[in-house]
Amino acid sequence: MELSILLGVVGPWQVLVILVIAVLLFGGKKIPELMKGVGQGMKEFKNAIKEDPETETKTETKKTIEKE
């Protein structure tokens, strides 16, 4: 709610203007590569969130004990 007040309502014309600016800045060939990178980043972020913190702690402790 607060975000929509600050940014206002984003309509189809605003989205179209943003897309045109993106094409002008990056070119048509570069945009799919950028979107692929964004998708991979989101996937890695979701996987990092889903990982169990207890599992990571046990693994790190095990590695520390093995080094000693």
mmJSON file of the N, C-alpha and C atoms, coordinates in Angstrom:
{"data_MODEL":{"atom_site":{
"group_PDB":["ATOM","ATOM","ATOM","ATOM","ATOM","ATOM","ATOM","ATOM","ATOM","ATOM","ATOM","ATOM","ATOM","ATOM","ATOM","ATOM","ATOM","ATOM","ATOM","ATOM","ATOM","ATOM","ATOM","ATOM","ATOM","ATOM","ATOM","ATOM","ATOM","ATOM","ATOM","ATOM","ATOM","ATOM","ATOM","ATOM","ATOM","ATOM","ATOM","ATOM","ATOM","ATOM","ATOM","ATOM","ATOM","ATOM","ATOM","ATOM","ATOM","ATOM","ATOM","ATOM","ATOM","ATOM","ATOM","ATOM","ATOM","ATOM","ATOM","ATOM","ATOM","ATOM","ATOM","ATOM","ATOM","ATOM","ATOM","ATOM","ATOM","ATOM","ATOM","ATOM","ATOM","ATOM","ATOM","ATOM","ATOM","ATOM","ATOM","ATOM","ATOM","ATOM","ATOM","ATOM","ATOM","ATOM","ATOM","ATOM","ATOM","ATOM","ATOM","ATOM","ATOM","ATOM","ATOM","ATOM","ATOM","ATOM","ATOM","ATOM","ATOM","ATOM","ATOM","ATOM","ATOM","ATOM","ATOM","ATOM","ATOM","ATOM","ATOM","ATOM","ATOM","ATOM","ATOM","ATOM","ATOM","ATOM","ATOM","ATOM","ATOM","ATOM","ATOM","ATOM","ATOM","ATOM","ATOM","ATOM","ATOM","ATOM","ATOM","ATOM","ATOM","ATOM","ATOM","ATOM","ATOM","ATOM","ATOM","ATOM","ATOM","ATOM","ATOM","ATOM","ATOM","ATOM","ATOM","ATOM","ATOM","ATOM","ATOM","ATOM","ATOM","ATOM","ATOM","ATOM","ATOM","ATOM","ATOM","ATOM","ATOM","ATOM","ATOM","ATOM","ATOM","ATOM","ATOM","ATOM","ATOM","ATOM","ATOM","ATOM","ATOM","ATOM","ATOM","ATOM","ATOM","ATOM","ATOM","ATOM","ATOM","ATOM","ATOM","ATOM","ATOM","ATOM","ATOM","ATOM","ATOM","ATOM","ATOM","ATOM","ATOM","ATOM","ATOM","ATOM","ATOM","ATOM","ATOM","ATOM","ATOM","ATOM","ATOM","ATOM"],
"id":[1,2,3,4,5,6,7,8,9,10,11,12,13,14,15,16,17,18,19,20,21,22,23,24,25,26,27,28,29,30,31,32,33,34,35,36,37,38,39,40,41,42,43,44,45,46,47,48,49,50,51,52,53,54,55,56,57,58,59,60,61,62,63,64,65,66,67,68,69,70,71,72,73,74,75,76,77,78,79,80,81,82,83,84,85,86,87,88,89,90,91,92,93,94,95,96,97,98,99,100,101,102,103,104,105,106,107,108,109,110,111,112,113,114,115,116,117,118,119,120,121,122,123,124,125,126,127,128,129,130,131,132,133,134,135,136,137,138,139,140,141,142,143,144,145,146,147,148,149,150,151,152,153,154,155,156,157,158,159,160,161,162,163,164,165,166,167,168,169,170,171,172,173,174,175,176,177,178,179,180,181,182,183,184,185,186,187,188,189,190,191,192,193,194,195,196,197,198,199,200,201,202,203,204],
"type_symbol":["N","C","C","N","C","C","N","C","C","N","C","C","N","C","C","N","C","C","N","C","C","N","C","C","N","C","C","N","C","C","N","C","C","N","C","C","N","C","C","N","C","C","N","C","C","N","C","C","N","C","C","N","C","C","N","C","C","N","C","C","N","C","C","N","C","C","N","C","C","N","C","C","N","C","C","N","C","C","N","C","C","N","C","C","N","C","C","N","C","C","N","C","C","N","C","C","N","C","C","N","C","C","N","C","C","N","C","C","N","C","C","N","C","C","N","C","C","N","C","C","N","C","C","N","C","C","N","C","C","N","C","C","N","C","C","N","C","C","N","C","C","N","C","C","N","C","C","N","C","C","N","C","C","N","C","C","N","C","C","N","C","C","N","C","C","N","C","C","N","C","C","N","C","C","N","C","C","N","C","C","N","C","C","N","C","C","N","C","C","N","C","C","N","C","C","N","C","C","N","C","C","N","C","C"],
"label_atom_id":["N","CA","C","N","CA","C","N","CA","C","N","CA","C","N","CA","C","N","CA","C","N","CA","C","N","CA","C","N","CA","C","N","CA","C","N","CA","C","N","CA","C","N","CA","C","N","CA","C","N","CA","C","N","CA","C","N","CA","C","N","CA","C","N","CA","C","N","CA","C","N","CA","C","N","CA","C","N","CA","C","N","CA","C","N","CA","C","N","CA","C","N","CA","C","N","CA","C","N","CA","C","N","CA","C","N","CA","C","N","CA","C","N","CA","C","N","CA","C","N","CA","C","N","CA","C","N","CA","C","N","CA","C","N","CA","C","N","CA","C","N","CA","C","N","CA","C","N","CA","C","N","CA","C","N","CA","C","N","CA","C","N","CA","C","N","CA","C","N","CA","C","N","CA","C","N","CA","C","N","CA","C","N","CA","C","N","CA","C","N","CA","C","N","CA","C","N","CA","C","N","CA","C","N","CA","C","N","CA","C","N","CA","C","N","CA","C","N","CA","C","N","CA","C","N","CA","C","N","CA","C","N","CA","C","N","CA","C"],
"label_alt_id":[null,null,null,null,null,null,null,null,null,null,null,null,null,null,null,null,null,null,null,null,null,null,null,null,null,null,null,null,null,null,null,null,null,null,null,null,null,null,null,null,null,null,null,null,null,null,null,null,null,null,null,null,null,null,null,null,null,null,null,null,null,null,null,null,null,null,null,null,null,null,null,null,null,null,null,null,null,null,null,null,null,null,null,null,null,null,null,null,null,null,null,null,null,null,null,null,null,null,null,null,null,null,null,null,null,null,null,null,null,null,null,null,null,null,null,null,null,null,null,null,null,null,null,null,null,null,null,null,null,null,null,null,null,null,null,null,null,null,null,null,null,null,null,null,null,null,null,null,null,null,null,null,null,null,null,null,null,null,null,null,null,null,null,null,null,null,null,null,null,null,null,null,null,null,null,null,null,null,null,null,null,null,null,null,null,null,null,null,null,null,null,null,null,null,null,null,null,null,null,null,null,null,null,null],
"label_comp_id":["MET","MET","MET","GLU","GLU","GLU","LEU","LEU","LEU","SER","SER","SER","ILE","ILE","ILE","LEU","LEU","LEU","LEU","LEU","LEU","GLY","GLY","GLY","VAL","VAL","VAL","VAL","VAL","VAL","GLY","GLY","GLY","PRO","PRO","PRO","TRP","TRP","TRP","GLN","GLN","GLN","VAL","VAL","VAL","LEU","LEU","LEU","VAL","VAL","VAL","ILE","ILE","ILE","LEU","LEU","LEU","VAL","VAL","VAL","ILE","ILE","ILE","ALA","ALA","ALA","VAL","VAL","VAL","LEU","LEU","LEU","LEU","LEU","LEU","PHE","PHE","PHE","GLY","GLY","GLY","GLY","GLY","GLY","LYS","LYS","LYS","LYS","LYS","LYS","ILE","ILE","ILE","PRO","PRO","PRO","GLU","GLU","GLU","LEU","LEU","LEU","MET","MET","MET","LYS","LYS","LYS","GLY","GLY","GLY","VAL","VAL","VAL","GLY","GLY","GLY","GLN","GLN","GLN","GLY","GLY","GLY","MET","MET","MET","LYS","LYS","LYS","GLU","GLU","GLU","PHE","PHE","PHE","LYS","LYS","LYS","ASN","ASN","ASN","ALA","ALA","ALA","ILE","ILE","ILE","LYS","LYS","LYS","GLU","GLU","GLU","ASP","ASP","ASP","PRO","PRO","PRO","GLU","GLU","GLU","THR","THR","THR","GLU","GLU","GLU","THR","THR","THR","LYS","LYS","LYS","THR","THR","THR","GLU","GLU","GLU","THR","THR","THR","LYS","LYS","LYS","LYS","LYS","LYS","THR","THR","THR","ILE","ILE","ILE","GLU","GLU","GLU","LYS","LYS","LYS","GLU","GLU","GLU"],
"label_asym_id":["A","A","A","A","A","A","A","A","A","A","A","A","A","A","A","A","A","A","A","A","A","A","A","A","A","A","A","A","A","A","A","A","A","A","A","A","A","A","A","A","A","A","A","A","A","A","A","A","A","A","A","A","A","A","A","A","A","A","A","A","A","A","A","A","A","A","A","A","A","A","A","A","A","A","A","A","A","A","A","A","A","A","A","A","A","A","A","A","A","A","A","A","A","A","A","A","A","A","A","A","A","A","A","A","A","A","A","A","A","A","A","A","A","A","A","A","A","A","A","A","A","A","A","A","A","A","A","A","A","A","A","A","A","A","A","A","A","A","A","A","A","A","A","A","A","A","A","A","A","A","A","A","A","A","A","A","A","A","A","A","A","A","A","A","A","A","A","A","A","A","A","A","A","A","A","A","A","A","A","A","A","A","A","A","A","A","A","A","A","A","A","A","A","A","A","A","A","A","A","A","A","A","A","A"],
"label_entity_id":["1","1","1","1","1","1","1","1","1","1","1","1","1","1","1","1","1","1","1","1","1","1","1","1","1","1","1","1","1","1","1","1","1","1","1","1","1","1","1","1","1","1","1","1","1","1","1","1","1","1","1","1","1","1","1","1","1","1","1","1","1","1","1","1","1","1","1","1","1","1","1","1","1","1","1","1","1","1","1","1","1","1","1","1","1","1","1","1","1","1","1","1","1","1","1","1","1","1","1","1","1","1","1","1","1","1","1","1","1","1","1","1","1","1","1","1","1","1","1","1","1","1","1","1","1","1","1","1","1","1","1","1","1","1","1","1","1","1","1","1","1","1","1","1","1","1","1","1","1","1","1","1","1","1","1","1","1","1","1","1","1","1","1","1","1","1","1","1","1","1","1","1","1","1","1","1","1","1","1","1","1","1","1","1","1","1","1","1","1","1","1","1","1","1","1","1","1","1","1","1","1","1","1","1"],
"label_seq_id":[1,1,1,2,2,2,3,3,3,4,4,4,5,5,5,6,6,6,7,7,7,8,8,8,9,9,9,10,10,10,11,11,11,12,12,12,13,13,13,14,14,14,15,15,15,16,16,16,17,17,17,18,18,18,19,19,19,20,20,20,21,21,21,22,22,22,23,23,23,24,24,24,25,25,25,26,26,26,27,27,27,28,28,28,29,29,29,30,30,30,31,31,31,32,32,32,33,33,33,34,34,34,35,35,35,36,36,36,37,37,37,38,38,38,39,39,39,40,40,40,41,41,41,42,42,42,43,43,43,44,44,44,45,45,45,46,46,46,47,47,47,48,48,48,49,49,49,50,50,50,51,51,51,52,52,52,53,53,53,54,54,54,55,55,55,56,56,56,57,57,57,58,58,58,59,59,59,60,60,60,61,61,61,62,62,62,63,63,63,64,64,64,65,65,65,66,66,66,67,67,67,68,68,68],
"pdbx_PDB_ins_code":[null,null,null,null,null,null,null,null,null,null,null,null,null,null,null,null,null,null,null,null,null,null,null,null,null,null,null,null,null,null,null,null,null,null,null,null,null,null,null,null,null,null,null,null,null,null,null,null,null,null,null,null,null,null,null,null,null,null,null,null,null,null,null,null,null,null,null,null,null,null,null,null,null,null,null,null,null,null,null,null,null,null,null,null,null,null,null,null,null,null,null,null,null,null,null,null,null,null,null,null,null,null,null,null,null,null,null,null,null,null,null,null,null,null,null,null,null,null,null,null,null,null,null,null,null,null,null,null,null,null,null,null,null,null,null,null,null,null,null,null,null,null,null,null,null,null,null,null,null,null,null,null,null,null,null,null,null,null,null,null,null,null,null,null,null,null,null,null,null,null,null,null,null,null,null,null,null,null,null,null,null,null,null,null,null,null,null,null,null,null,null,null,null,null,null,null,null,null,null,null,null,null,null,null],
"Cartn_x":[0.827,0.0,0.871,1.855,2.719,3.558,4.006,4.824,4.032,2.766,1.956,1.7,1.651,1.456,2.702,3.873,5.112,5.375,5.13,5.426,4.255,3.073,1.909,1.513,0.502,0.048,0.848,1.453,2.226,1.282,1.031,0.118,0.87,0.125,0.756,1.659,1.341,2.183,3.542,3.534,4.799,5.679,5.066,5.808,6.383,5.605,6.061,7.258,7.192,8.296,9.556,9.41,10.556,11.159,10.329,10.825,11.562,11.038,11.698,13.058,13.12,14.397,15.392,14.923,15.809,16.367,15.52,15.981,17.0,16.76,17.706,19.041,19.009,20.24,21.053,20.38,21.086,21.076,20.162,20.059,19.213,18.636,17.736,18.411,19.684,20.379,20.812,21.06,21.594,20.505,19.274,18.194,17.926,17.861,17.658,18.77,19.995,21.106,20.931,20.496,20.264,19.152,18.077,16.962,17.378,18.223,18.719,19.53,20.367,21.158,20.292,19.246,18.325,17.615,17.19,16.515,17.419,18.668,19.618,19.887,19.996,20.217,19.049,17.832,16.653,16.605,16.963,16.96,17.965,19.168,20.187,19.755,19.108,18.629,17.579,16.635,15.601,16.213,17.189,17.843,18.582,19.205,19.931,18.972,17.805,16.811,16.261,16.068,15.481,16.425,17.73,18.681,18.478,18.661,18.462,19.695,19.553,20.72,21.416,20.664,21.264,22.195,21.812,22.64,23.955,23.894,25.107,26.021,25.463,26.258,26.946,26.222,26.795,27.92,27.724,28.737,29.985,29.808,30.947,31.684,30.97,31.6,32.387,31.824,32.484,33.784,33.755,34.954,36.023,35.607,36.552,37.229,36.454,36.997,37.979,37.64,38.515,39.848,39.85,41.076,42.019,41.452,42.278,42.87],
"Cartn_y":[-1.188,0.0,1.252,1.294,2.464,2.629,1.516,1.575,2.141,1.728,2.237,3.737,4.212,5.65,6.414,5.868,6.545,6.522,5.372,5.246,5.626,5.651,5.893,4.612,4.693,3.523,3.426,2.261,2.05,1.458,2.219,1.787,1.227,0.812,0.216,1.191,2.481,3.452,3.602,3.574,3.685,2.459,1.294,0.058,0.101,0.588,0.689,1.639,2.757,3.717,3.091,2.369,1.71,0.676,-0.111,-1.109,-0.464,0.628,1.32,1.853,2.417,2.928,1.788,0.639,-0.515,-1.004,-1.055,-1.5,-0.508,0.77,1.77,1.699,1.461,1.412,0.142,-0.993,-2.267,-2.933,-2.579,-3.232,-4.494,-4.893,-6.042,-7.365,-7.507,-8.779,-8.958,-7.885,-7.961,-8.232,-7.844,-7.974,-9.429,-10.394,-11.785,-12.282,-11.86,-12.247,-11.648,-10.392,-9.747,-10.453,-10.801,-11.478,-12.869,-13.539,-14.854,-14.722,-13.708,-13.459,-13.139,-12.352,-12.013,-13.279,-14.115,-15.364,-16.294,-16.412,-17.263,-16.712,-15.412,-14.791,-15.036,-14.921,-15.178,-16.637,-17.537,-18.972,-19.275,-18.715,-18.928,-18.339,-17.193,-16.557,-17.424,-17.95,-18.819,-20.082,-20.664,-21.864,-21.572,-20.418,-20.055,-19.869,-19.338,-19.142,-20.486,-21.421,-22.713,-23.614,-23.376,-24.222,-24.109,-25.233,-25.3,-24.768,-23.749,-23.182,-24.202,-25.136,-26.146,-27.053,-27.395,-28.247,-27.549,-26.274,-25.521,-25.466,-25.259,-25.175,-26.506,-27.605,-28.928,-29.2,-28.816,-29.023,-28.203,-26.943,-26.088,-26.62,-27.099,-27.662,-28.901,-29.73,-30.966,-30.648,-29.65,-29.258,-28.716,-27.945,-27.382,-28.495,-29.492,-30.611,-31.412,-31.613,-32.379,-31.662,-30.337,-29.561,-29.659,-29.782,-29.845,-31.201],
"Cartn_z":[0.0,0.0,0.0,0.904,0.992,-0.262,-0.819,-2.021,-3.196,-3.31,-4.41,-4.258,-3.039,-2.827,-3.261,-2.922,-3.271,-4.776,-5.403,-6.823,-7.715,-7.18,-7.989,-8.71,-9.514,-10.256,-11.546,-11.763,-12.98,-14.013,-15.056,-16.103,-17.296,-18.305,-19.492,-20.242,-20.223,-20.925,-20.234,-18.923,-18.193,-18.444,-18.465,-18.738,-20.15,-21.105,-22.488,-22.593,-21.91,-21.94,-21.332,-20.232,-19.601,-20.543,-21.215,-22.161,-23.328,-23.851,-24.959,-24.515,-23.334,-22.819,-22.63,-22.124,-21.926,-23.257,-24.287,-25.613,-26.171,-25.99,-26.482,-25.749,-24.448,-23.668,-23.915,-23.931,-23.981,-25.346,-26.194,-27.488,-27.393,-28.491,-28.518,-28.199,-28.566,-28.355,-26.904,-26.208,-24.847,-23.802,-24.074,-23.093,-22.692,-23.62,-23.172,-22.251,-22.512,-21.639,-20.243,-20.177,-18.89,-18.117,-18.8,-18.145,-17.661,-18.43,-18.025,-16.737,-16.672,-15.472,-14.273,-14.48,-13.396,-12.909,-13.839,-13.469,-12.68,-13.097,-12.38,-10.985,-10.88,-9.579,-8.632,-9.143,-8.324,-7.889,-8.797,-8.477,-7.377,-7.475,-6.454,-5.112,-5.149,-3.927,-3.242,-4.023,-3.459,-2.868,-3.562,-3.046,-1.751,-1.654,-0.439,0.734,0.468,1.524,1.993,1.066,1.405,2.196,2.102,2.81,4.31,4.983,6.418,7.133,7.974,8.665,9.573,10.168,11.041,10.253,9.031,8.187,7.878,7.581,7.279,8.498,9.683,10.897,11.179,11.012,11.234,10.244,8.994,7.966,8.275,8.665,8.986,10.201,11.207,12.405,12.05,11.201,10.779,10.039,9.163,8.422,9.361,10.373,11.33,12.132,12.54,13.333,12.473,11.188,10.297,10.076,10.05,9.816,11.014,12.203,13.415,13.512],
"occupancy":[1.0,1.0,1.0,1.0,1.0,1.0,1.0,1.0,1.0,1.0,1.0,1.0,1.0,1.0,1.0,1.0,1.0,1.0,1.0,1.0,1.0,1.0,1.0,1.0,1.0,1.0,1.0,1.0,1.0,1.0,1.0,1.0,1.0,1.0,1.0,1.0,1.0,1.0,1.0,1.0,1.0,1.0,1.0,1.0,1.0,1.0,1.0,1.0,1.0,1.0,1.0,1.0,1.0,1.0,1.0,1.0,1.0,1.0,1.0,1.0,1.0,1.0,1.0,1.0,1.0,1.0,1.0,1.0,1.0,1.0,1.0,1.0,1.0,1.0,1.0,1.0,1.0,1.0,1.0,1.0,1.0,1.0,1.0,1.0,1.0,1.0,1.0,1.0,1.0,1.0,1.0,1.0,1.0,1.0,1.0,1.0,1.0,1.0,1.0,1.0,1.0,1.0,1.0,1.0,1.0,1.0,1.0,1.0,1.0,1.0,1.0,1.0,1.0,1.0,1.0,1.0,1.0,1.0,1.0,1.0,1.0,1.0,1.0,1.0,1.0,1.0,1.0,1.0,1.0,1.0,1.0,1.0,1.0,1.0,1.0,1.0,1.0,1.0,1.0,1.0,1.0,1.0,1.0,1.0,1.0,1.0,1.0,1.0,1.0,1.0,1.0,1.0,1.0,1.0,1.0,1.0,1.0,1.0,1.0,1.0,1.0,1.0,1.0,1.0,1.0,1.0,1.0,1.0,1.0,1.0,1.0,1.0,1.0,1.0,1.0,1.0,1.0,1.0,1.0,1.0,1.0,1.0,1.0,1.0,1.0,1.0,1.0,1.0,1.0,1.0,1.0,1.0,1.0,1.0,1.0,1.0,1.0,1.0,1.0,1.0,1.0,1.0,1.0,1.0],
"B_iso_or_equiv":[0.0,0.0,0.0,0.0,0.0,0.0,0.0,0.0,0.0,0.0,0.0,0.0,0.0,0.0,0.0,0.0,0.0,0.0,0.0,0.0,0.0,0.0,0.0,0.0,0.0,0.0,0.0,0.0,0.0,0.0,0.0,0.0,0.0,0.0,0.0,0.0,0.0,0.0,0.0,0.0,0.0,0.0,0.0,0.0,0.0,0.0,0.0,0.0,0.0,0.0,0.0,0.0,0.0,0.0,0.0,0.0,0.0,0.0,0.0,0.0,0.0,0.0,0.0,0.0,0.0,0.0,0.0,0.0,0.0,0.0,0.0,0.0,0.0,0.0,0.0,0.0,0.0,0.0,0.0,0.0,0.0,0.0,0.0,0.0,0.0,0.0,0.0,0.0,0.0,0.0,0.0,0.0,0.0,0.0,0.0,0.0,0.0,0.0,0.0,0.0,0.0,0.0,0.0,0.0,0.0,0.0,0.0,0.0,0.0,0.0,0.0,0.0,0.0,0.0,0.0,0.0,0.0,0.0,0.0,0.0,0.0,0.0,0.0,0.0,0.0,0.0,0.0,0.0,0.0,0.0,0.0,0.0,0.0,0.0,0.0,0.0,0.0,0.0,0.0,0.0,0.0,0.0,0.0,0.0,0.0,0.0,0.0,0.0,0.0,0.0,0.0,0.0,0.0,0.0,0.0,0.0,0.0,0.0,0.0,0.0,0.0,0.0,0.0,0.0,0.0,0.0,0.0,0.0,0.0,0.0,0.0,0.0,0.0,0.0,0.0,0.0,0.0,0.0,0.0,0.0,0.0,0.0,0.0,0.0,0.0,0.0,0.0,0.0,0.0,0.0,0.0,0.0,0.0,0.0,0.0,0.0,0.0,0.0,0.0,0.0,0.0,0.0,0.0,0.0],
"pdbx_formal_charge":[null,null,null,null,null,null,null,null,null,null,null,null,null,null,null,null,null,null,null,null,null,null,null,null,null,null,null,null,null,null,null,null,null,null,null,null,null,null,null,null,null,null,null,null,null,null,null,null,null,null,null,null,null,null,null,null,null,null,null,null,null,null,null,null,null,null,null,null,null,null,null,null,null,null,null,null,null,null,null,null,null,null,null,null,null,null,null,null,null,null,null,null,null,null,null,null,null,null,null,null,null,null,null,null,null,null,null,null,null,null,null,null,null,null,null,null,null,null,null,null,null,null,null,null,null,null,null,null,null,null,null,null,null,null,null,null,null,null,null,null,null,null,null,null,null,null,null,null,null,null,null,null,null,null,null,null,null,null,null,null,null,null,null,null,null,null,null,null,null,null,null,null,null,null,null,null,null,null,null,null,null,null,null,null,null,null,null,null,null,null,null,null,null,null,null,null,null,null,null,null,null,null,null,null],
"auth_seq_id":[1,1,1,2,2,2,3,3,3,4,4,4,5,5,5,6,6,6,7,7,7,8,8,8,9,9,9,10,10,10,11,11,11,12,12,12,13,13,13,14,14,14,15,15,15,16,16,16,17,17,17,18,18,18,19,19,19,20,20,20,21,21,21,22,22,22,23,23,23,24,24,24,25,25,25,26,26,26,27,27,27,28,28,28,29,29,29,30,30,30,31,31,31,32,32,32,33,33,33,34,34,34,35,35,35,36,36,36,37,37,37,38,38,38,39,39,39,40,40,40,41,41,41,42,42,42,43,43,43,44,44,44,45,45,45,46,46,46,47,47,47,48,48,48,49,49,49,50,50,50,51,51,51,52,52,52,53,53,53,54,54,54,55,55,55,56,56,56,57,57,57,58,58,58,59,59,59,60,60,60,61,61,61,62,62,62,63,63,63,64,64,64,65,65,65,66,66,66,67,67,67,68,68,68],
"auth_comp_id":["MET","MET","MET","GLU","GLU","GLU","LEU","LEU","LEU","SER","SER","SER","ILE","ILE","ILE","LEU","LEU","LEU","LEU","LEU","LEU","GLY","GLY","GLY","VAL","VAL","VAL","VAL","VAL","VAL","GLY","GLY","GLY","PRO","PRO","PRO","TRP","TRP","TRP","GLN","GLN","GLN","VAL","VAL","VAL","LEU","LEU","LEU","VAL","VAL","VAL","ILE","ILE","ILE","LEU","LEU","LEU","VAL","VAL","VAL","ILE","ILE","ILE","ALA","ALA","ALA","VAL","VAL","VAL","LEU","LEU","LEU","LEU","LEU","LEU","PHE","PHE","PHE","GLY","GLY","GLY","GLY","GLY","GLY","LYS","LYS","LYS","LYS","LYS","LYS","ILE","ILE","ILE","PRO","PRO","PRO","GLU","GLU","GLU","LEU","LEU","LEU","MET","MET","MET","LYS","LYS","LYS","GLY","GLY","GLY","VAL","VAL","VAL","GLY","GLY","GLY","GLN","GLN","GLN","GLY","GLY","GLY","MET","MET","MET","LYS","LYS","LYS","GLU","GLU","GLU","PHE","PHE","PHE","LYS","LYS","LYS","ASN","ASN","ASN","ALA","ALA","ALA","ILE","ILE","ILE","LYS","LYS","LYS","GLU","GLU","GLU","ASP","ASP","ASP","PRO","PRO","PRO","GLU","GLU","GLU","THR","THR","THR","GLU","GLU","GLU","THR","THR","THR","LYS","LYS","LYS","THR","THR","THR","GLU","GLU","GLU","THR","THR","THR","LYS","LYS","LYS","LYS","LYS","LYS","THR","THR","THR","ILE","ILE","ILE","GLU","GLU","GLU","LYS","LYS","LYS","GLU","GLU","GLU"],
"auth_asym_id":["A","A","A","A","A","A","A","A","A","A","A","A","A","A","A","A","A","A","A","A","A","A","A","A","A","A","A","A","A","A","A","A","A","A","A","A","A","A","A","A","A","A","A","A","A","A","A","A","A","A","A","A","A","A","A","A","A","A","A","A","A","A","A","A","A","A","A","A","A","A","A","A","A","A","A","A","A","A","A","A","A","A","A","A","A","A","A","A","A","A","A","A","A","A","A","A","A","A","A","A","A","A","A","A","A","A","A","A","A","A","A","A","A","A","A","A","A","A","A","A","A","A","A","A","A","A","A","A","A","A","A","A","A","A","A","A","A","A","A","A","A","A","A","A","A","A","A","A","A","A","A","A","A","A","A","A","A","A","A","A","A","A","A","A","A","A","A","A","A","A","A","A","A","A","A","A","A","A","A","A","A","A","A","A","A","A","A","A","A","A","A","A","A","A","A","A","A","A","A","A","A","A","A","A"],
"auth_atom_id":["N","CA","C","N","CA","C","N","CA","C","N","CA","C","N","CA","C","N","CA","C","N","CA","C","N","CA","C","N","CA","C","N","CA","C","N","CA","C","N","CA","C","N","CA","C","N","CA","C","N","CA","C","N","CA","C","N","CA","C","N","CA","C","N","CA","C","N","CA","C","N","CA","C","N","CA","C","N","CA","C","N","CA","C","N","CA","C","N","CA","C","N","CA","C","N","CA","C","N","CA","C","N","CA","C","N","CA","C","N","CA","C","N","CA","C","N","CA","C","N","CA","C","N","CA","C","N","CA","C","N","CA","C","N","CA","C","N","CA","C","N","CA","C","N","CA","C","N","CA","C","N","CA","C","N","CA","C","N","CA","C","N","CA","C","N","CA","C","N","CA","C","N","CA","C","N","CA","C","N","CA","C","N","CA","C","N","CA","C","N","CA","C","N","CA","C","N","CA","C","N","CA","C","N","CA","C","N","CA","C","N","CA","C","N","CA","C","N","CA","C","N","CA","C","N","CA","C","N","CA","C","N","CA","C","N","CA","C"],
"pdbx_PDB_model_num":[1,1,1,1,1,1,1,1,1,1,1,1,1,1,1,1,1,1,1,1,1,1,1,1,1,1,1,1,1,1,1,1,1,1,1,1,1,1,1,1,1,1,1,1,1,1,1,1,1,1,1,1,1,1,1,1,1,1,1,1,1,1,1,1,1,1,1,1,1,1,1,1,1,1,1,1,1,1,1,1,1,1,1,1,1,1,1,1,1,1,1,1,1,1,1,1,1,1,1,1,1,1,1,1,1,1,1,1,1,1,1,1,1,1,1,1,1,1,1,1,1,1,1,1,1,1,1,1,1,1,1,1,1,1,1,1,1,1,1,1,1,1,1,1,1,1,1,1,1,1,1,1,1,1,1,1,1,1,1,1,1,1,1,1,1,1,1,1,1,1,1,1,1,1,1,1,1,1,1,1,1,1,1,1,1,1,1,1,1,1,1,1,1,1,1,1,1,1,1,1,1,1,1,1]
}}}
